[in-house]
Amino acid sequence: DSDEAENSTDSSSSSSEEEEEGPINEWDLGRFLMQQMQLPVVHLASTCKVVETLVENLLHACHVITLGTALLHLEPCIGVGSAFEGWSPHGDPVYSLLVPLKPPTGHCFHTELGAAGELPARRGHVRVELECMCSRQRLLGDVQCFLHHAEDEQGRDQGSYLLQYLCSHSYLDIEKTARWLQLIVTNAWLLLPASHRCHLTVLPSLRSCKLCLENVSRKTLSIEILFGVQQGDSGVFLTSKEAEAGISSSTMWQESCAVAEVLFFRLMAKQAPRDSCHLTCLKIFAHLLEGTGFSSDCLKTILMHLLTVTPPSGWHRADLLERMEEFLQYLQHCLEEKQLHHFFLGNERVPREVLLPLDFRMANPLNLFQHLQQEPEAYAQALQEFGEL
């Protein structure tokens, strides 16, 4: 693991083995663009694997450290964001991973969400409740019912670990959980062989665990470990990630479709041809429109819509310029109508393999360009930026 981490952070300066192909036609712009983007994509995929393995090893060491405590269970991590979707627009991205949280034995989570009209940017609370474990205590004797044995001094002390240390007024507290995770990650790192070859710094953060990994060559990797509570068995989570508008309460969690997006792109990767250009198309537009009013989330939404309209056979390398033209036409149409629908809300084209909460499936489409209808200056700027593109 230490060699993998070291090699990964050095690999940005090394060359990657290119595909064996014939001479490039200088007028084949689609193929030229694809080859120009291929090296970063290959490097990104290999680094993501290293980061995921490293964090999994960290979480396993955290499990060893916290074994026997009545605190949170850390589930296997899920890589999220542009890097793990395979198209990061930045040369040195922050590798974000989401760690699902599960309550310890004798506890349960209840999510209290905002109004359905706030989808998909609802905020909510995670209420922690004690569960009756009397039957299991009588039959197996391996647990104690904290709910009905609070009068017992030992039961009261042990049963209050989660509620006392990681909650505020019975609600799971993000800042307390972040400090707890940062502490155990710092100690867990010392148990890993990689700690002898690389230096790990836990950076200050109120709502996540931010890590900076530096190898002997002083190459660095930036990692952010978010945590969240899954909604049923869907790809939608209440997460610790702070919304753009800011969240003042440490018990307020943000609803996120980041896992659903990763699952969608994984599904598309299975269906797409081996030389698919869909991620290259997205990366090119993200680069061209960086610094404009068109966010990477907006561009990703357009691509996801196009992937459910244009069949996989239309995304070969040779189709790149045609797909880029299609992308521009779709964006132009959205601007003319001042309407771009959120991909996961009320969209019948979302594959059934991507599990969503029922209220997402039943919701009315949400217009991500609604601000263009309400703000003439923003609309004029969007038209100008599109014209320049």
Backbone torsions as a table, in degrees:
resi	resn	phi	psi	omega
1	ASP	NA	-38.8	-179.7
2	SER	-66.7	-39.2	178.8
3	ASP	-65.6	-39.7	179.4
4	GLU	-62.6	-45.2	-178.7
5	ALA	-63.0	-42.1	-178.7
6	GLU	-67.3	-44.2	-178.8
7	ASN	-65.3	-35.4	-178.7
8	SER	-65.9	-42.8	-178.2
9	THR	-72.6	-18.3	177.0
10	ASP	-89.9	-17.1	-167.4
11	SER	-69.1	-14.8	179.2
12	SER	-66.0	-21.0	-178.5
13	SER	-99.9	1.6	-179.1
14	SER	-106.9	161.8	-179.3
15	SER	-90.0	154.7	179.9
16	SER	-111.0	145.9	-178.1
17	GLU	-67.9	121.9	-176.7
18	GLU	-85.2	159.4	178.4
19	GLU	-68.3	146.6	179.0
20	GLU	-80.6	108.5	-178.5
21	GLU	-139.2	167.0	179.1
22	GLY	-75.6	-178.9	179.6
23	PRO	-58.9	146.7	-178.6
24	ILE	-87.4	126.8	173.2
25	ASN	-71.8	122.7	-174.2
26	GLU	-62.7	-17.4	178.6
27	TRP	-94.8	-4.2	178.2
28	ASP	-83.0	78.5	-173.2
29	LEU	-65.5	-35.4	180.0
30	GLY	-60.7	-45.2	-180.0
31	ARG	-68.5	-37.8	179.2
32	PHE	-61.7	-48.4	180.0
33	LEU	-60.7	-42.5	-179.7
34	MET	-60.7	-44.2	-178.4
35	GLN	-68.5	-33.9	177.7
36	GLN	-65.2	-30.3	-177.2
37	MET	-92.0	-11.6	-170.2
38	GLN	-66.7	-43.0	-176.9
39	LEU	-59.9	-48.6	177.9
40	PRO	-60.1	-36.2	-179.2
41	VAL	-66.0	-43.7	178.8
42	VAL	-62.0	-45.3	179.2
43	HIS	-62.6	-41.1	-178.9
44	LEU	-62.0	-45.0	-178.5
45	ALA	-63.0	-42.4	-179.1
46	SER	-69.0	-37.9	178.6
47	THR	-66.9	-38.9	178.0
48	CYS	-59.5	-40.2	178.6
49	LYS	-64.1	-41.7	179.0
50	VAL	-63.9	-45.8	-179.3
51	VAL	-62.4	-43.8	-178.8
52	GLU	-63.2	-43.1	178.0
53	THR	-63.9	-42.7	179.8
54	LEU	-60.8	-46.7	-178.5
55	VAL	-68.3	-36.5	175.9
56	GLU	-60.8	-42.4	177.6
57	ASN	-64.7	-38.1	176.7
58	LEU	-62.2	-44.6	-178.8
59	LEU	-65.5	-36.2	177.3
60	HIS	-64.8	-41.7	177.4
61	ALA	-65.7	-36.1	175.8
62	CYS	-62.7	-38.9	178.4
63	HIS	-63.2	-40.5	178.6
64	VAL	-62.7	-42.6	-178.0
65	ILE	-66.1	-38.9	-174.3
66	THR	-95.6	4.3	-178.5
67	LEU	-57.4	130.0	178.0
68	GLY	92.2	-7.3	176.9
69	THR	-91.7	154.0	179.6
70	ALA	-93.2	48.3	178.9
71	LEU	-109.7	-156.2	-173.1
72	LEU	-78.9	150.3	171.6
73	HIS	-97.6	129.0	179.8
74	LEU	-96.5	115.4	179.8
75	GLU	-81.9	166.2	178.1
76	PRO	-55.0	141.2	-175.0
77	CYS	-74.9	158.0	178.2
78	ILE	-127.3	118.6	177.2
79	GLY	-68.6	130.9	-178.4
80	VAL	-131.4	167.4	177.7
81	GLY	89.3	177.6	-171.9
82	SER	-60.4	-35.7	-178.7
83	ALA	-61.9	-45.8	-178.1
84	PHE	-80.9	-12.0	171.7
85	GLU	-85.2	-12.4	172.5
86	GLY	95.6	17.5	-174.9
87	TRP	-141.2	22.0	-172.6
88	SER	-45.8	125.2	-178.5
89	PRO	-76.6	-8.0	-176.6
90	HIS	-107.4	147.8	-178.8
91	GLY	-66.2	-41.2	179.9
92	ASP	-122.3	82.8	-174.5
93	PRO	-76.1	165.0	168.0
94	VAL	-88.8	122.8	-179.0
95	TYR	-85.5	110.5	-176.1
96	SER	-99.6	135.4	177.5
97	LEU	-133.3	142.1	179.1
98	LEU	-106.3	128.5	177.4
99	VAL	-107.3	110.4	177.1
100	PRO	-66.3	138.5	179.3
101	LEU	-102.4	138.0	174.0
102	LYS	-124.0	144.3	-179.7
103	PRO	-73.7	153.7	176.7
104	PRO	-72.7	169.0	178.8
105	THR	-55.6	135.2	179.6
106	GLY	89.3	3.3	178.1
107	HIS	-129.2	160.0	173.8
108	CYS	-145.8	156.5	177.6
109	PHE	-102.7	140.0	170.2
110	HIS	-126.7	118.1	179.5
111	THR	-86.5	131.0	177.6
112	GLU	-114.1	104.2	-172.1
113	LEU	-97.0	159.9	176.0
114	GLY	-72.8	-172.5	-177.5
115	ALA	-66.8	150.3	-179.2
116	ALA	-60.8	-27.1	179.9
117	GLY	-66.2	-14.0	-179.4
118	GLU	-89.1	-3.2	179.4
119	LEU	-55.0	145.9	-5.3
120	PRO	-96.5	22.2	-176.9
121	ALA	-109.8	33.9	179.3
122	ARG	-67.0	151.9	171.0
123	ARG	-112.5	157.4	-177.6
124	GLY	-161.1	173.1	178.0
125	HIS	-114.6	156.1	175.0
126	VAL	-116.4	105.1	-178.8
127	ARG	-87.9	134.5	-179.8
128	VAL	-103.9	126.2	179.4
129	GLU	-126.1	152.9	174.8
130	LEU	-85.2	144.0	177.8
131	GLU	-111.3	150.1	177.7
132	CYS	-73.5	124.7	179.0
133	MET	-119.2	21.3	-175.8
134	CYS	-60.5	-43.2	-178.5
135	SER	-62.7	-46.0	179.5
136	ARG	-65.8	-37.2	179.3
137	GLN	-62.6	-41.2	179.4
138	ARG	-69.9	-40.2	-174.2
139	LEU	-79.7	-45.0	-173.9
140	LEU	-107.9	-32.2	178.7
141	GLY	71.4	14.4	-177.5
142	ASP	-95.4	-4.3	178.8
143	VAL	-137.7	167.9	174.9
144	GLN	-123.7	138.4	179.7
145	CYS	-79.3	103.7	180.0
146	PHE	-69.3	-26.6	-176.8
147	LEU	-69.0	-40.4	-174.4
148	HIS	-110.0	6.0	177.2
149	HIS	-126.5	31.2	179.7
150	ALA	-66.4	-22.6	179.7
151	GLU	-71.4	-19.4	175.9
152	ASP	-76.1	128.8	-175.1
153	GLU	-58.9	-44.6	-179.5
154	GLN	-66.3	-42.3	-179.8
155	GLY	-64.5	-38.9	-179.0
156	ARG	-65.7	-42.3	-178.6
157	ASP	-66.2	-48.4	-177.4
158	GLN	-69.3	-38.6	-176.5
159	GLY	-70.4	-17.1	-175.7
160	SER	-95.6	1.8	-177.1
161	TYR	-53.8	-56.4	-177.1
162	LEU	-66.1	-48.0	-178.4
163	LEU	-66.0	-35.3	-175.7
164	GLN	-78.3	-42.1	-170.8
165	TYR	-97.4	-29.6	-174.0
166	LEU	-117.8	7.3	-178.1
167	CYS	-124.3	158.7	170.6
168	SER	-128.5	114.8	-178.8
169	HIS	54.8	46.3	176.8
170	SER	72.3	6.7	177.6
171	TYR	-110.6	135.0	-178.8
172	LEU	-60.7	125.3	-173.9
173	ASP	-98.3	121.9	-176.3
174	ILE	-65.8	-43.9	-176.7
175	GLU	-67.7	-40.2	176.7
176	LYS	-65.3	-40.3	179.0
177	THR	-65.8	-39.5	178.9
178	ALA	-63.2	-43.9	179.5
179	ARG	-63.9	-40.1	178.2
180	TRP	-63.3	-44.8	-179.3
181	LEU	-65.7	-42.1	178.5
182	GLN	-60.1	-39.2	-179.7
183	LEU	-66.4	-47.5	-177.0
184	ILE	-73.3	-30.1	176.3
185	VAL	-66.0	-40.2	178.0
186	THR	-58.7	-43.2	179.2
187	ASN	-75.4	-36.4	-178.8
188	ALA	-66.3	-33.3	-179.3
189	TRP	-57.7	-36.1	-178.1
190	LEU	-67.2	-16.9	179.5
191	LEU	-86.0	-10.4	-175.7
192	LEU	-93.6	142.4	176.6
193	PRO	-58.3	-30.1	-178.9
194	ALA	-62.1	-22.4	-178.1
195	SER	-66.4	-17.3	179.1
196	HIS	-82.3	-16.9	-176.9
197	ARG	-115.8	-19.7	-177.4
198	CYS	-129.0	155.1	178.5
199	HIS	-108.7	129.5	-179.7
200	LEU	-111.2	128.1	175.9
201	THR	-116.2	127.2	175.0
202	VAL	-91.1	115.3	-174.6
203	LEU	-86.9	153.3	179.4
204	PRO	-62.5	133.7	177.8
205	SER	-163.3	136.0	-178.2
206	LEU	-84.7	-27.1	-170.0
207	ARG	-125.4	11.3	178.9
208	SER	-160.2	-176.5	176.3
209	CYS	-118.6	102.2	-177.8
210	LYS	-96.2	129.4	-175.4
211	LEU	-122.0	145.2	171.6
212	CYS	-123.9	116.1	-178.6
213	LEU	-103.8	125.7	-178.7
214	GLU	-124.9	129.8	-179.8
215	ASN	-96.1	-176.1	-174.9
216	VAL	-66.2	-20.8	177.7
217	SER	-89.8	6.6	178.5
218	ARG	66.3	21.6	170.5
219	LYS	-82.5	143.5	-174.3
220	THR	-122.4	154.4	171.1
221	LEU	-126.4	134.6	177.0
222	SER	-104.6	125.4	-176.0
223	ILE	-128.2	136.7	174.2
224	GLU	-124.1	121.8	177.4
225	ILE	-100.4	109.7	173.7
226	LEU	-93.0	164.2	175.3
227	PHE	-136.1	156.1	-175.2
228	GLY	-162.0	170.8	178.8
229	VAL	-118.6	123.8	-175.6
230	GLN	-73.3	142.6	174.5
231	GLN	-91.5	102.5	-176.8
232	GLY	61.9	-131.4	176.9
233	ASP	-109.5	22.1	-174.9
234	SER	-87.5	176.9	176.1
235	GLY	-92.4	16.3	179.4
236	VAL	-107.4	132.8	-175.7
237	PHE	-128.4	153.5	160.3
238	LEU	-89.0	119.5	-172.0
239	THR	-120.4	166.7	179.4
240	SER	-82.0	-6.4	-177.9
241	LYS	-62.8	133.6	-177.9
242	GLU	-81.6	135.6	178.3
243	ALA	-70.7	162.3	-178.4
244	GLU	-60.0	-36.4	-177.7
245	ALA	-75.8	-11.9	-179.9
246	GLY	89.8	145.7	178.6
247	ILE	-124.4	122.0	-174.4
248	SER	-82.5	-32.2	-175.0
249	SER	-89.8	137.2	179.1
250	SER	-77.9	-7.7	176.3
251	THR	-102.9	7.5	-179.8
252	MET	-98.6	120.4	-178.2
253	TRP	-105.1	154.9	-176.2
254	GLN	-107.9	128.5	177.1
255	GLU	-69.7	137.1	-174.4
256	SER	-140.5	140.6	175.6
257	CYS	-103.4	15.4	-174.1
258	ALA	-58.2	-40.4	-179.8
259	VAL	-69.6	-40.5	177.9
260	ALA	-60.6	-38.5	178.6
261	GLU	-64.5	-43.7	178.2
262	VAL	-62.4	-42.9	179.3
263	LEU	-62.7	-38.0	178.5
264	PHE	-64.1	-46.8	-178.9
265	PHE	-66.6	-33.9	175.2
266	ARG	-64.1	-41.3	178.9
267	LEU	-64.5	-42.4	178.9
268	MET	-64.5	-35.8	179.6
269	ALA	-63.5	-33.6	178.4
270	LYS	-71.2	-33.9	-175.7
271	GLN	-89.2	-24.9	-175.1
272	ALA	-75.4	157.1	175.2
273	PRO	-64.3	161.0	-176.2
274	ARG	-61.3	-32.3	-179.5
275	ASP	-101.2	32.3	-176.2
276	SER	-58.0	143.4	-176.8
277	CYS	-107.2	9.0	-171.9
278	HIS	-65.7	-39.3	179.2
279	LEU	-72.9	-34.9	176.2
280	THR	-62.8	-41.6	177.9
281	CYS	-58.6	-46.0	-179.4
282	LEU	-65.5	-42.3	-177.9
283	LYS	-65.7	-37.8	179.3
284	ILE	-63.5	-47.1	-178.9
285	PHE	-68.8	-35.4	177.1
286	ALA	-62.9	-36.8	178.6
287	HIS	-70.7	-44.7	-177.1
288	LEU	-66.6	-32.5	-174.7
289	LEU	-102.6	10.8	178.9
290	GLU	-63.0	133.4	-179.5
291	GLY	88.6	-1.1	177.5
292	THR	-98.7	-176.0	178.8
293	GLY	-77.5	-5.3	178.5
294	PHE	-90.2	103.1	-177.1
295	SER	-73.7	162.4	177.6
296	SER	-63.5	-32.0	177.0
297	ASP	-64.9	-38.7	177.2
298	CYS	-62.4	-46.4	-179.4
299	LEU	-66.3	-37.5	178.1
300	LYS	-65.6	-37.5	177.9
301	THR	-62.0	-42.3	178.4
302	ILE	-61.7	-45.5	-179.9
303	LEU	-61.8	-41.9	-179.1
304	MET	-62.8	-39.7	175.6
305	HIS	-62.2	-44.4	-178.2
306	LEU	-65.3	-34.8	-179.5
307	LEU	-66.2	-23.3	178.1
308	THR	-93.4	-3.3	179.0
309	VAL	-106.8	-49.9	179.0
310	THR	-85.1	124.5	-177.4
311	PRO	-63.3	157.3	-179.0
312	PRO	-53.4	-32.9	-178.4
313	SER	-65.2	-13.4	-179.4
314	GLY	-94.6	9.6	-176.5
315	TRP	-115.0	25.2	175.9
316	HIS	-67.3	163.1	-179.8
317	ARG	-53.8	-41.7	-178.2
318	ALA	-67.3	-14.7	-178.7
319	ASP	-92.6	4.6	-171.7
320	LEU	-57.1	-50.3	-177.8
321	LEU	-62.8	-38.1	177.8
322	GLU	-64.9	-40.7	179.4
323	ARG	-69.8	-33.5	176.7
324	MET	-65.4	-40.0	176.5
325	GLU	-63.7	-39.9	178.0
326	GLU	-64.1	-39.1	178.0
327	PHE	-60.9	-46.3	179.4
328	LEU	-62.6	-42.1	179.2
329	GLN	-63.4	-39.1	179.7
330	TYR	-66.2	-44.5	178.8
331	LEU	-63.4	-41.0	178.7
332	GLN	-61.9	-43.0	179.1
333	HIS	-62.7	-41.9	178.9
334	CYS	-62.1	-39.0	179.1
335	LEU	-68.1	-42.2	179.5
336	GLU	-61.9	-39.4	-179.8
337	GLU	-87.5	-8.5	-174.7
338	LYS	52.7	47.2	-173.5
339	GLN	-153.4	120.2	171.9
340	LEU	-135.5	116.0	-174.6
341	HIS	-81.6	138.9	171.8
342	HIS	-57.6	139.3	-171.2
343	PHE	-70.2	-36.4	-170.4
344	PHE	-94.9	-8.0	-176.7
345	LEU	-98.5	118.6	176.5
346	GLY	59.1	27.9	-178.1
347	ASN	-106.1	110.0	-178.0
348	GLU	-69.6	-15.0	-178.3
349	ARG	-83.8	-9.0	177.4
350	VAL	-63.8	125.1	-178.4
351	PRO	-58.1	141.7	-178.8
352	ARG	-65.3	-20.4	177.7
353	GLU	-66.0	-23.2	176.9
354	VAL	-90.0	101.3	-174.2
355	LEU	-74.3	131.2	179.6
356	LEU	-128.7	152.2	173.9
357	PRO	-59.7	152.8	-177.7
358	LEU	-59.4	-38.1	-178.4
359	ASP	-67.7	-22.6	173.6
360	PHE	-70.7	-44.3	-179.2
361	ARG	-64.8	-37.2	-174.4
362	MET	-89.0	-8.1	-174.8
363	ALA	-69.7	157.0	171.4
364	ASN	-75.7	149.3	178.9
365	PRO	-57.0	142.3	-179.9
366	LEU	-106.6	127.1	-178.8
367	ASN	-85.6	111.8	178.7
368	LEU	-76.5	-13.1	178.6
369	PHE	-102.8	20.6	-177.9
370	GLN	-61.0	-32.5	-180.0
371	HIS	-63.8	-25.2	178.5
372	LEU	-71.2	-25.7	176.6
373	GLN	-75.2	-27.1	-173.2
374	GLN	-100.5	-17.2	-174.9
375	GLU	-126.4	96.1	-178.3
376	PRO	-57.2	-36.1	-179.6
377	GLU	-66.7	-40.1	178.1
378	ALA	-65.4	-37.1	179.0
379	TYR	-67.4	-42.7	178.5
380	ALA	-62.4	-40.2	178.7
381	GLN	-65.4	-41.5	179.8
382	ALA	-62.4	-41.1	178.5
383	LEU	-64.8	-40.9	179.4
384	GLN	-63.6	-45.6	-179.9
385	GLU	-65.1	-36.5	177.5
386	PHE	-67.9	-40.5	177.8
387	GLY	-59.9	-40.8	177.7
388	GLU	-66.2	-34.8	177.6
389	LEU	-64.6	NA	NA
